[in-house]
Amino acid sequence: MKLKLGKRSRFLRKGVAAVETAVVAPLLVVSMLGMMEVGYAFLVRQTVTMASREGARAAALPGGTMDDVDTAVDAAMSAAGLVGYETDSNVSGLLPSDPEVWVSVTIPLNRVSFTGSLLGGGSFDIGSTTTMRREGIDDVDDD
């Protein structure tokens, strides 16, 4: 029995779509998960920036203390479900005439990454430092 060229060609190509899907599907899934990972990292970065701003705002108010900073940062970070961050500030050592206060918030990338430390996430931090002028402090010119 002799096969025509058209039927033989279709017979030989049977299963090619399955092989192509098997090769391409993992690449598509990995790229999709990578985009989700990067998008979530940007979300966390924005949340950390917002938390440092809220903490600096609390410290810039007259009578602001480190407890006020911690409360403001905790509220911003817990609203996003983030834990394991560190807060630092110069508010405890300020003199009454110091015009600026800063607050820094950092969180390790492996605490917020879907892959954890798998891809080196333990060696990077997502952080933000915000500096604000204190309210009620007059500028003093030394000229």
N, C-alpha and C positions, 0 to 999 in steps of 0.2 A: 504494500500500500504506500503510495507516494503522497507526501504532504505538500500542500501548496505553501509557498513562501509566506503568505500572510498568516496562515494558521500556525506555522512553525514559529514565527516570530512572536506571536502572542503566547504560545506555549513556553518559549524560553524566557519570556519576561514575567512569567507568573511568579509572585513573591518579591519582586523588586521593590514594590512600594513598602512592604513590611521591613525589608532590610534598610531602606532609606529612612523610614520612621525610627527604626532601632538606633540608627547612627545619629540622627538629628535631635530626637526627643530629649536625650540627656543634656545636650548643649542648651536647648531652650529652657529646660527646667533649671539648670544651674544659673543661666543668665537671669531668669526671673527671680530666683532666690537672692542673687547678688544685688539686683535692683531693690528688692525689699530691704535687704540689710543696709545698703547705703542710705535709702530713704529714712529708715528708722534711726540711723546714726545722725542724720540731719535734724530729725525731730528731737532727739535727745540733746543735741547741741543747742537748739533753740530753747529748750526747757532749762538747761543749765545757765544760759545767758539770762533768761528771765528771772531765774532764782537769784543769781548774783545781783541783778538790778533791784529786786525786791529787798534783798538783804542790805544793800548799800543805801536804799531809801530809808529803811528802818534805822540804820546807823547814822544817817545824816540828820535825822530829827533831833531837836534839843533833848538831851538826856538819853540818847540812844545807847544801848549796852549790847554786849555780845549775846546775851539772852534774847534780846529783840531781833538781832540778826539771825540767830539760830531758828527762832520761831518763824520768821518770814521765809527763810530758805526751806525749812521743813515743810511749810504749807505749800510752797510752789513745787517742790520735788515729790511730795507724797501725792499731790493731785495728779501727777503723771505716773504714779506707781514706781518711782525710782528709789532705790535704797543703795547703801554702800558708798555714799558720796562723802566728801570732806569739805568743810567750810573753814576758811581762814580770813582774818580781818585784823586791821590795825586799831580797831575801835577801843580796845582795852587799854592801849598805851597812849592814847591821845592826850595832849595837853589842852586846856581850855581855849588856847589861841590857835591851835592847829586848824587850818581851813579845809582840809580834805580828808575823806575817809575812803578806804577801799575794802572790797569784799571779793574773795576768790572762792569759787566752787569748782571742784573737780570730781569726776567719777571715772573709774577705769573702764576702758572700752569692753573688756570681757564681761563686765557686770550687765551690760545692756545689749550685747551682741547675741544673735541667734546661734552663732558658731562658738561662742565662748573664747577659749584660748586656742582653739583648733588652728586658726589662721594667723596666729601671732597677736591676738587681741589683748593679751595680758601686758604687752609692753607699751601700750598707748593709753593716754588719758584724754577725756573730753573735758575741757575746762573753760572757764570764763572769769575774767576779773573786771569789776566795774568800780570806777572811781567817781565820787560825787563830792560837791562842795557841801560843807555842813551848813545847816540853817542856823541863823542867829549869830554867826561869827562875822564880825566886821573886818574888812581888809585893812591891814595896817601897812602903810608904806614906810620903809626905812630910809627914804631919801633925806 
